[in-house]
Amino acid sequence: MTELVVLRRVVRPRWLKVRLRQPLAVAGAVIALAWIVIAVFAPLIAPYGSLAQTFTPAQSPSLHHLFGTDELGRDVLSRVIYGSRVSIPIALLLVALASSIGCVVGAIAGYFRGLVDGALMRAVDLFFAFPPIILAMVVAAVLGRGLQNAALAIVVVAWPSYARVVRGLVLSVGDSEFVQSARLMGTPARRALFRDVLPNVAGPVMVLATLDLANAILLLSGLSFLGLGAQPPTAEWGSMVADGTQYFQWWWMGTFPGLAIFTVVLAFNFLGDSLRDVLDPRTAWRSSEEQVRRLDGAPQGEEVPALPVPEREQ
């Protein structure tokens, strides 16, 4: 029992100190925070307006135009900065909507089970039958070109993954003793679902949402690249890359918007992987065992038996 007490004392500082020292987590947080700051203060950071056509077209990168100018004489750096105000906020909104819809559907399916579970999961399987980009293209093409329709198409593609994850978690949490005790005490199903079940599945959903931010930006940029998203003259990274493909001799037109997409997607992937390591109980248990080994003075390579867990009385 004393070893368990030591374990609990070790796990708490790990949340606050050791986990935050992960290089990938720090790099992802710094890059993501930098882009969010750029998106918020874009009018103050951008040297020129995103639509200003007052410069010589197709200038290569220089001191006056760090990213060069496009075929219409617009500053590429300013358009990349203003493009962050389109891609990042829309991605955050898409993930919020998709996670809300998917969590509600998955929670209902996993908690009530039976016919409700079967009907909802067959609908989810229907969405999974199509590749995400193909389904998003079809929905965006049916609804028409534009950012709003592209965003709606991405929500249609993204919510089923949340439904499946939450449904599996609710099935496992719903069989736990504290949920069964609450139901036996007369707690209404809706109250037990939102008070006892959903808070215990928040960790994996946060990880999935963080990773989905990168996917949302990629899908939005892909639809804009294909002409189904942002329309000219809106500064959006995917459409800027599409414009750059028309002028390969002016490499800077498509390279710098592509690097913006790359850095944002990489940052959110780093954050998602780090959150998964933090919120995964198995990873936390292994890390805690290593700290207990150091506290006990055991050699680094020596095997330490698993910490004892008190047996449940029959």
C-alpha positions as CSV (number, residue, x, y, z in Angstrom):
1,M,0.0,0.0,0.0
2,T,2.9,2.4,0.7
3,E,4.1,1.9,-2.9
4,L,0.7,3.0,-4.2
5,V,0.9,6.1,-2.1
6,V,4.3,6.8,-3.5
7,L,3.0,6.2,-7.0
8,R,0.2,8.8,-6.5
9,R,2.7,11.4,-5.3
10,V,4.8,10.8,-8.3
11,V,2.1,11.0,-10.9
12,R,0.9,14.5,-10.0
13,P,4.2,16.3,-10.5
14,R,4.6,14.4,-13.8
15,W,1.5,16.2,-15.2
16,L,2.9,19.6,-14.3
17,K,6.6,19.2,-15.0
18,V,7.8,16.1,-16.9
19,R,5.1,16.1,-19.5
20,L,5.5,19.7,-20.3
21,R,9.2,19.1,-21.0
22,Q,8.6,16.9,-24.0
23,P,10.3,18.6,-26.9
24,L,7.6,17.7,-29.4
25,A,4.9,19.1,-27.2
26,V,6.8,22.3,-26.6
27,A,7.6,22.7,-30.3
28,G,3.9,22.0,-31.3
29,A,2.6,24.5,-28.7
30,V,5.0,27.2,-29.7
31,I,4.2,26.9,-33.4
32,A,0.5,26.6,-32.9
33,L,0.5,29.6,-30.5
34,A,2.5,31.6,-33.0
35,W,0.1,31.0,-35.8
36,I,-2.9,31.8,-33.6
37,V,-1.2,35.1,-32.6
38,I,-0.6,35.8,-36.3
39,A,-4.2,35.1,-37.2
40,V,-5.5,37.4,-34.4
41,F,-3.2,40.3,-35.1
42,A,-2.9,39.8,-38.9
43,P,-3.8,43.5,-39.8
44,L,-1.0,44.7,-37.5
45,I,1.6,42.1,-38.6
46,A,1.1,42.0,-42.3
47,P,3.2,44.7,-44.1
48,Y,0.6,45.2,-46.8
49,G,-3.0,44.5,-47.5
50,S,-3.9,41.1,-48.8
51,L,-5.6,42.5,-51.9
52,A,-3.2,45.4,-52.7
53,Q,-2.0,45.1,-56.3
54,T,0.4,48.1,-56.2
55,F,3.6,46.2,-56.8
56,T,5.5,44.7,-59.7
57,P,4.1,41.3,-60.5
58,A,6.2,38.2,-60.0
59,Q,9.0,39.7,-58.0
60,S,11.3,37.2,-56.4
61,P,11.8,37.3,-52.6
62,S,13.7,40.4,-51.5
63,L,14.0,42.7,-48.5
64,H,10.9,44.7,-49.5
65,H,8.9,41.5,-50.2
66,L,10.2,38.7,-48.1
67,F,8.0,36.1,-49.9
68,G,7.9,37.9,-53.2
69,T,4.8,38.9,-55.1
70,D,2.3,36.9,-57.1
71,E,1.2,37.3,-60.7
72,L,-1.1,40.2,-59.9
73,G,1.5,42.1,-57.8
74,R,0.2,41.2,-54.4
75,D,2.6,40.6,-51.5
76,V,2.7,36.9,-50.8
77,L,3.8,37.3,-47.2
78,S,0.7,39.5,-46.5
79,R,-1.5,36.9,-48.2
80,V,0.0,34.1,-46.2
81,I,-0.6,36.0,-42.9
82,Y,-4.2,36.9,-43.8
83,G,-4.7,33.3,-44.9
84,S,-4.2,32.2,-41.3
85,R,-7.4,34.1,-40.5
86,V,-9.3,31.8,-42.8
87,S,-7.8,28.4,-42.2
88,I,-7.2,28.3,-38.5
89,P,-10.6,29.7,-37.2
90,I,-12.6,27.6,-39.6
91,A,-10.7,24.5,-38.6
92,L,-11.4,25.2,-34.9
93,L,-15.1,25.7,-35.7
94,L,-15.2,22.6,-37.8
95,V,-13.7,20.4,-35.1
96,A,-16.0,21.9,-32.4
97,L,-19.1,21.1,-34.5
98,A,-17.9,17.7,-35.6
99,S,-16.9,16.6,-32.1
100,S,-20.2,17.9,-30.6
101,I,-22.3,16.0,-33.2
102,G,-20.2,12.8,-32.9
103,C,-20.1,12.8,-29.1
104,V,-23.8,13.1,-28.9
105,V,-24.5,10.4,-31.4
106,G,-21.8,8.1,-29.9
107,A,-22.9,8.6,-26.4
108,I,-26.6,7.8,-27.2
109,A,-25.6,4.7,-29.1
110,G,-23.2,3.4,-26.5
111,Y,-25.5,4.2,-23.5
112,F,-28.8,3.0,-24.7
113,R,-27.5,0.1,-26.9
114,G,-29.9,-2.3,-28.6
115,L,-31.8,-1.0,-31.6
116,V,-30.6,2.6,-31.1
117,D,-27.0,1.5,-31.2
118,G,-27.5,-0.6,-34.3
119,A,-29.3,2.1,-36.2
120,L,-26.8,4.9,-35.4
121,M,-23.7,2.7,-36.0
122,R,-25.0,1.6,-39.4
123,A,-25.4,5.2,-40.3
124,V,-21.8,5.8,-39.2
125,D,-20.6,2.8,-41.2
126,L,-22.3,4.3,-44.3
127,F,-20.1,7.4,-43.9
128,F,-17.0,5.3,-43.4
129,A,-17.7,3.5,-46.6
130,F,-16.3,6.5,-48.6
131,P,-12.9,8.0,-48.6
132,P,-13.0,11.3,-46.6
133,I,-11.7,13.5,-49.4
134,I,-14.0,11.9,-52.0
135,L,-17.1,12.3,-49.7
136,A,-16.1,15.9,-48.9
137,M,-15.7,16.7,-52.6
138,V,-19.1,15.2,-53.4
139,V,-20.8,17.2,-50.7
140,A,-19.0,20.4,-51.6
141,A,-19.8,19.9,-55.3
142,V,-23.5,19.3,-54.5
143,L,-23.8,22.3,-52.2
144,G,-21.8,24.6,-54.5
145,R,-18.4,26.4,-54.3
146,G,-17.5,28.5,-51.3
147,L,-16.0,28.4,-47.9
148,Q,-19.2,27.8,-46.0
149,N,-20.2,24.8,-48.1
150,A,-16.6,23.4,-47.9
151,A,-16.8,23.7,-44.1
152,L,-20.1,21.9,-44.0
153,A,-18.7,19.1,-46.2
154,I,-15.8,18.7,-43.8
155,V,-18.2,18.5,-40.8
156,V,-20.1,15.7,-42.6
157,V,-16.9,13.8,-43.1
158,A,-15.4,14.3,-39.6
159,W,-18.2,13.6,-37.1
160,P,-18.4,9.8,-37.6
161,S,-15.0,9.2,-36.2
162,Y,-16.0,10.9,-32.9
163,A,-19.2,8.9,-32.8
164,R,-17.3,5.6,-33.1
165,V,-14.7,6.5,-30.5
166,V,-17.2,7.8,-28.0
167,R,-19.5,4.9,-28.4
168,G,-16.7,2.4,-27.6
169,L,-15.7,4.5,-24.5
170,V,-19.2,4.8,-23.3
171,L,-19.7,1.0,-23.6
172,S,-16.8,0.4,-21.4
173,V,-17.5,3.1,-18.9
174,G,-21.2,2.3,-18.8
175,D,-20.5,-1.2,-17.4
176,S,-18.5,0.3,-14.5
177,E,-19.8,0.0,-11.0
178,F,-20.3,3.7,-10.3
179,V,-22.6,4.1,-13.3
180,Q,-24.6,1.0,-12.4
181,S,-24.9,2.2,-8.9
182,A,-26.2,5.5,-10.0
183,R,-28.8,3.9,-12.2
184,L,-29.9,1.6,-9.4
185,M,-30.4,4.6,-7.2
186,G,-32.9,6.1,-9.6
187,T,-30.7,8.6,-11.5
188,P,-32.3,9.5,-14.8
189,A,-30.5,8.1,-17.9
190,R,-29.8,11.6,-19.3
191,R,-28.3,12.8,-16.0
192,A,-26.2,9.7,-15.6
193,L,-25.0,10.0,-19.2
194,F,-23.8,13.6,-18.9
195,R,-22.7,13.6,-15.3
196,D,-21.1,10.1,-14.9
197,V,-20.2,8.8,-18.3
198,L,-19.2,11.7,-20.6
199,P,-16.6,13.3,-18.2
200,N,-14.7,10.0,-18.2
201,V,-14.3,9.9,-22.0
202,A,-13.2,13.5,-22.4
203,G,-9.4,12.7,-22.6
204,P,-9.5,10.6,-25.8
205,V,-11.9,13.0,-27.4
206,M,-9.5,15.9,-26.7
207,V,-6.7,13.9,-28.3
208,L,-8.8,13.1,-31.4
209,A,-9.9,16.7,-31.7
210,T,-6.4,18.0,-31.6
211,L,-5.3,15.6,-34.3
212,D,-8.4,16.5,-36.3
213,L,-7.5,20.1,-36.4
214,A,-4.6,19.1,-38.7
215,N,-6.9,17.0,-40.8
216,A,-9.5,19.8,-41.0
217,I,-6.8,22.3,-42.3
218,L,-5.6,19.7,-44.8
219,L,-9.2,19.0,-46.1
220,L,-10.1,22.7,-46.3
221,S,-6.9,23.5,-48.2
222,G,-7.5,20.5,-50.4
223,L,-11.0,21.6,-51.3
224,S,-9.8,25.1,-52.0
225,F,-7.0,23.7,-54.1
226,L,-9.6,21.9,-56.2
227,G,-11.6,25.1,-56.5
228,L,-14.4,24.0,-54.2
229,G,-13.5,26.1,-51.2
230,A,-12.3,29.7,-51.0
231,Q,-12.9,31.7,-54.2
232,P,-10.7,34.5,-55.5
233,P,-9.7,37.0,-54.3
234,T,-9.9,35.5,-50.8
235,A,-6.4,34.8,-49.3
236,E,-6.5,31.1,-48.4
237,W,-3.6,28.7,-48.3
238,G,-5.0,26.0,-50.5
239,S,-6.1,28.4,-53.2
240,M,-2.7,30.1,-53.1
241,V,-1.0,26.8,-53.7
242,A,-3.3,26.1,-56.6
243,D,-2.4,29.5,-58.1
244,G,1.3,28.6,-57.6
245,T,0.9,25.4,-59.7
246,Q,0.0,27.6,-62.7
247,Y,3.4,29.4,-62.5
248,F,6.1,26.9,-61.7
249,Q,8.8,29.3,-62.8
250,W,7.8,31.5,-59.9
251,W,8.4,29.0,-57.2
252,W,7.7,31.3,-54.2
253,M,4.0,31.6,-55.1
254,G,3.1,28.1,-54.0
255,T,6.1,27.2,-51.8
256,F,5.4,29.6,-48.9
257,P,1.6,28.9,-48.5
258,G,2.5,25.2,-48.6
259,L,5.0,25.7,-45.8
260,A,2.4,27.5,-43.8
261,I,0.1,24.4,-44.2
262,F,3.0,22.1,-43.3
263,T,3.9,24.0,-40.1
264,V,0.4,24.2,-38.8
265,V,-0.5,20.6,-39.5
266,L,2.8,19.5,-37.9
267,A,2.2,21.6,-34.8
268,F,-1.3,20.1,-34.1
269,N,0.0,16.6,-34.8
270,F,2.8,17.1,-32.2
271,L,0.2,18.4,-29.7
272,G,-2.1,15.5,-30.3
273,D,0.7,12.9,-29.9
274,S,1.8,14.6,-26.7
275,L,-1.7,14.8,-25.3
276,R,-2.2,11.1,-26.0
277,D,0.9,10.3,-24.1
278,V,-0.3,12.4,-21.1
279,L,-3.8,11.1,-21.1
280,D,-3.0,7.4,-21.7
281,P,-3.2,5.6,-18.4
282,R,-0.7,2.9,-19.5
283,T,1.9,5.5,-20.4
284,A,1.4,7.3,-17.1
285,W,1.8,4.0,-15.2
286,R,5.0,3.1,-17.0
287,S,6.4,6.5,-16.4
288,S,5.4,6.4,-12.7
289,E,7.1,3.0,-12.3
290,E,10.4,4.5,-13.7
291,Q,10.2,7.3,-11.1
292,V,9.5,4.8,-8.3
293,R,12.6,2.9,-9.5
294,R,14.7,6.0,-9.2
295,L,13.3,6.8,-5.8
296,D,14.0,3.3,-4.5
297,G,17.6,3.5,-5.9
298,A,17.1,0.5,-8.3
299,P,19.5,0.3,-11.3
300,Q,18.1,1.7,-14.5
301,G,18.2,-1.5,-16.4
302,E,16.9,-3.7,-13.6
303,E,13.4,-5.1,-13.9
304,V,11.0,-3.9,-11.2
305,P,7.9,-6.0,-10.6
306,A,4.6,-4.4,-11.1
307,L,3.1,-2.5,-8.2
308,P,0.7,-4.5,-6.2
309,V,-3.0,-3.8,-6.5
310,P,-5.3,-4.8,-3.6
311,E,-7.6,-7.6,-4.5
312,R,-11.3,-7.0,-4.4
313,E,-13.1,-8.8,-1.6
314,Q,-15.7,-11.3,-2.8
